[in-house]
Structure formats: C-alpha cells, structure tokens
Amino acid sequence: MKKSNEPVQRFASEAEERAFWEREDSTRHVDWTKASRVRFPNLKPTTTAISLRLPVDLLERIKIAANKRDVPYQSLIKIWLGEKVG
C-alpha cells in the first residue's frame, strides 16, 4: 500500500521554514526513494547589510588596495574577512 505524504504548509518567512524543518521529520512530507541529485551552480548565499565604522585612513588604504586589484572595496573586505575567518 502506497503511503501518501503530508502536504507542507506555506511559510511566511525563511526563518519560519527553517524552524519547521528543524523540528519536523522530512519523511512525513517527502518520498526520498524518488529523490534525485541536483546542482544549483548559480545559488548565492543569503546576505545581510551591516554598518561598520572604520577610521578614515584605514578605509582609504582599503580603497587603494581594492583599486590596485580592480575590485570594489566592499568585495575586497568580504574576501579578506572570508580568508581570515576560514
């Protein structure tokens, strides 16, 4: 006898959906025997804007370094932070 999957509710936000899947067993909603592997090559991670106060001299040095590398200074800051944090 084929088991029918329970429908998944609609979510108001990504946070609500994340909380749902943290507490629910996905096998109640998904037939994993029919799953297949997929790739999302253009998927970009969720980002959030922050405000960061930097000394003017430091910001100018970052902008010069970014200009030498031909990248926006915000992107260079993200690269450096990513390298440092690992």
C-alpha positions in Angstrom: 0.0 0.0 0.0 1.4 3.4 -1.0 1.7 5.9 1.8 0.7 9.4 0.9 2.9 12.3 2.0 1.5 15.1 4.2 1.4 18.4 2.4 3.9 21.0 3.5 2.4 24.3 4.8 3.1 27.7 3.3 5.7 29.7 5.2 5.7 33.5 5.9 9.5 33.7 6.0 12.7 31.7 5.5 13.2 31.7 9.3 9.8 30.1 9.8 10.5 27.4 7.3 13.9 26.8 8.8 12.3 26.3 12.3 9.7 24.0 10.8 12.3 21.7 9.2 14.4 21.7 12.4 11.6 20.1 14.4 9.8 18.0 11.7 10.8 14.6 10.2 11.0 15.2 6.4 10.0 11.6 5.7 6.4 12.5 6.6 6.4 15.0 3.7 8.9 13.7 1.1 9.2 10.3 -0.6 13.0 10.1 -0.6 13.0 7.0 -2.7 12.1 9.2 -5.7 14.7 11.9 -4.9 17.5 12.7 -7.4 20.6 14.7 -7.1 20.5 18.3 -8.4 23.1 21.1 -8.6 22.5 24.8 -8.1 25.5 26.4 -9.7 24.2 30.0 -9.5 22.8 29.8 -6.0 24.0 32.8 -4.0 24.2 32.7 -0.2 21.8 34.9 1.8 23.5 38.2 2.8 22.7 40.9 5.2 23.8 44.5 5.3 25.9 45.8 8.2 27.2 49.2 9.3 30.8 49.3 10.2 32.7 52.3 11.4 36.3 52.4 10.2 39.0 55.1 10.7 39.1 57.2 7.5 42.8 56.4 7.0 42.1 52.6 7.1 39.2 52.9 4.7 41.4 54.9 2.3 44.1 52.2 2.4 41.5 49.5 1.7 40.1 51.5 -1.3 43.7 51.9 -2.7 44.3 48.1 -2.3 41.0 47.4 -4.0 41.7 49.8 -6.8 45.1 48.0 -7.4 43.2 44.7 -7.6 40.4 46.2 -9.7 37.6 45.1 -7.4 35.1 47.1 -5.3 36.4 47.9 -1.8 33.4 46.2 -0.2 34.1 43.0 -2.1 37.8 43.1 -1.0 36.7 43.5 2.6 34.5 40.4 2.2 37.3 38.4 0.6 39.7 39.4 3.4 37.2 38.5 6.1 36.4 35.2 4.5 40.1 34.3 4.3 40.7 35.3 7.9 37.7 33.5 9.4 38.2 30.4 7.2 
